[in-house]
């Protein structure tokens, strides 16, 4: 019985690691990024420590209510994630007004060049682990992926052993 519990626990750990890797890698495959929420300006929707997946979005696809990540100052690497509260399409290019859900005032208007993408999904609390691990995250993901590949290869190539027959108790 203990070996079955250990096997189930092992598979659950592997499933959690694979799910975590997918959550972190999928946005990059779509041209986006994963970011960690640092402040409470979007509470209760997004909390500090949440990880968000941000993917590129065309101007025409943005709607009031979308949560976007943008550069408040064009060219500055600082990023902010807030909700679109107004879109002014009367000019040559649309102008977007955003506001954090927990904020009472709108942000300065921004243009599409400042928008990095729209939030695709959120993973609560994952950012705390990511912050603790810091720059080691890519190395850890690569090592875990290598271990999973090695484990899978060994499991497939290893000759199967016949299961011992159990005697029926009388």
C-alpha positions as CSV (number, residue, x, y, z in Angstrom):
1,X,0.0,0.0,0.0
2,X,2.8,2.5,0.8
3,X,4.3,2.0,-2.6
4,X,1.0,2.9,-4.3
5,X,0.7,6.0,-2.2
6,X,4.3,7.0,-3.1
7,X,3.5,6.3,-6.8
8,X,0.4,8.5,-6.7
9,X,2.2,11.2,-4.9
10,X,5.0,11.1,-7.4
11,X,2.6,11.4,-10.4
12,X,0.9,14.3,-8.7
13,X,4.2,16.1,-8.3
14,X,5.1,15.4,-11.9
15,X,1.6,16.7,-13.0
16,X,2.0,19.8,-11.0
17,X,5.5,20.5,-12.4
18,X,4.2,19.9,-16.0
19,X,1.2,22.2,-15.4
20,X,3.5,24.9,-14.0
21,X,5.8,24.6,-17.0
22,X,2.9,24.9,-19.4
23,X,1.5,27.9,-17.5
24,X,4.9,29.6,-17.7
25,X,5.8,28.6,-21.3
26,X,2.5,28.9,-23.2
27,X,2.4,32.7,-23.3
28,X,5.9,32.8,-24.7
29,X,5.0,30.5,-27.5
30,X,2.2,33.0,-28.3
31,X,4.6,35.9,-28.4
32,X,3.7,37.1,-24.9
33,X,5.1,36.9,-21.4
34,X,4.3,36.0,-17.8
35,X,4.6,38.7,-15.2
36,X,4.2,38.9,-11.5
37,X,1.7,41.4,-10.0
38,X,3.6,43.5,-7.4
39,X,0.9,46.0,-6.1
40,X,-2.7,46.0,-5.0
41,X,-4.0,48.5,-7.6
42,X,-6.0,45.7,-9.4
43,X,-7.5,44.1,-6.3
44,X,-9.7,42.1,-5.9
45,X,-9.2,41.0,-9.6
46,X,-5.5,40.6,-9.3
47,X,-3.5,40.4,-6.1
48,X,0.2,40.9,-5.3
49,X,1.9,37.6,-6.0
50,X,-0.4,36.5,-8.8
51,X,1.2,35.6,-12.1
52,X,-0.5,36.9,-15.3
53,X,0.0,35.7,-18.8
54,X,0.0,38.6,-21.2
55,X,-0.3,38.1,-25.0
56,X,-0.2,40.6,-27.8
57,X,-3.5,42.1,-29.0
58,X,-4.5,44.2,-32.0
59,X,-6.1,47.6,-31.3
60,X,-9.3,46.5,-33.0
61,X,-9.7,43.6,-30.5
62,X,-9.4,45.8,-27.4
63,X,-12.6,46.5,-25.5
64,X,-13.6,48.5,-22.5
65,X,-13.2,46.1,-19.6
66,X,-10.1,44.3,-20.9
67,X,-7.2,44.1,-18.5
68,X,-4.0,45.2,-20.3
69,X,-0.3,45.6,-19.5
70,X,1.3,48.8,-20.8
71,X,4.2,51.2,-20.5
72,X,2.9,54.4,-18.8
73,X,5.8,56.2,-20.5
74,X,6.5,55.1,-24.0
75,X,9.9,53.4,-24.2
76,X,10.3,53.1,-20.4
77,X,10.6,49.5,-19.3
78,X,8.2,50.1,-16.3
79,X,5.0,48.1,-16.8
80,X,1.5,48.6,-15.3
81,X,-1.5,46.3,-15.6
82,X,-4.9,48.0,-15.4
83,X,-8.4,47.8,-16.9
84,X,-9.4,49.7,-20.0
85,X,-12.2,52.1,-18.9
86,X,-12.5,54.2,-22.1
87,X,-11.4,54.1,-25.8
88,X,-11.4,57.3,-27.8
89,X,-11.4,56.4,-31.5
90,X,-12.1,59.9,-32.8
91,X,-8.5,60.7,-33.7
92,X,-6.0,59.2,-36.1
93,X,-5.3,56.3,-33.7
94,X,-7.2,55.1,-30.7
95,X,-6.4,56.5,-27.3
96,X,-7.0,54.3,-24.3
97,X,-7.8,55.3,-20.7
98,X,-7.1,52.8,-18.0
99,X,-7.6,52.5,-14.2
100,X,-6.7,50.0,-11.5
101,X,-9.8,48.4,-10.1
102,X,-8.7,49.6,-6.6
103,X,-8.0,53.1,-7.8
104,X,-10.4,56.1,-7.8
105,X,-8.6,58.0,-10.6
106,X,-7.9,57.2,-14.2
107,X,-4.4,56.8,-15.5
108,X,-2.9,59.1,-18.1
109,X,-4.3,58.2,-21.6
110,X,-2.1,55.8,-23.6
111,X,-1.7,54.8,-27.3
112,X,-1.5,51.4,-28.8
113,X,2.3,51.5,-29.0
114,X,2.5,51.6,-25.2
115,X,0.2,48.5,-24.8
116,X,2.2,45.3,-24.4
117,X,-0.8,43.0,-24.4
118,X,-4.0,41.8,-22.8
119,X,-4.1,39.5,-19.8
120,X,-5.0,36.0,-21.0
121,X,-5.1,34.2,-17.6
122,X,-4.0,34.5,-14.0
123,X,-2.4,32.0,-11.6
124,X,-2.9,33.1,-8.0
125,X,0.1,33.2,-5.7
126,X,2.6,31.6,-8.2
127,X,4.5,34.8,-8.3
128,X,5.7,34.5,-4.7
129,X,7.5,31.3,-5.6
130,X,8.8,32.9,-8.8
131,X,10.1,35.9,-6.8
132,X,11.8,33.7,-4.2
133,X,13.5,31.7,-6.9
134,X,14.4,34.8,-8.9
135,X,16.8,34.2,-11.9
136,X,17.0,30.5,-11.1
137,X,13.5,29.8,-12.6
138,X,14.7,29.1,-16.2
139,X,17.4,26.7,-14.9
140,X,14.9,24.9,-12.6
141,X,12.4,24.6,-15.5
142,X,15.2,23.2,-17.8
143,X,16.4,20.7,-15.1
144,X,12.9,19.5,-14.3
145,X,12.1,19.1,-18.0
146,X,15.3,17.1,-18.5
147,X,14.5,14.9,-15.5
148,X,10.9,14.3,-16.8
149,X,12.3,13.3,-20.3
150,X,14.8,11.0,-18.7
151,X,12.2,9.4,-16.4
152,X,9.8,8.9,-19.4
153,X,12.6,7.4,-21.5
154,X,13.6,5.0,-18.8
155,X,10.0,4.0,-18.1
156,X,9.4,3.3,-21.8
157,X,12.6,1.5,-22.5
158,X,12.8,-0.6,-19.3
159,X,11.7,-4.1,-19.7
160,X,8.5,-4.8,-17.9
161,X,8.6,-7.2,-15.0
162,X,5.8,-9.7,-14.5
163,X,3.7,-8.9,-11.5
164,X,4.0,-11.4,-8.7
165,X,0.9,-13.5,-8.4
166,X,-0.9,-13.1,-5.1
167,X,-2.1,-16.1,-3.3
168,X,-5.8,-16.1,-2.4
169,X,-6.3,-16.3,1.3
170,X,-8.6,-19.1,2.4
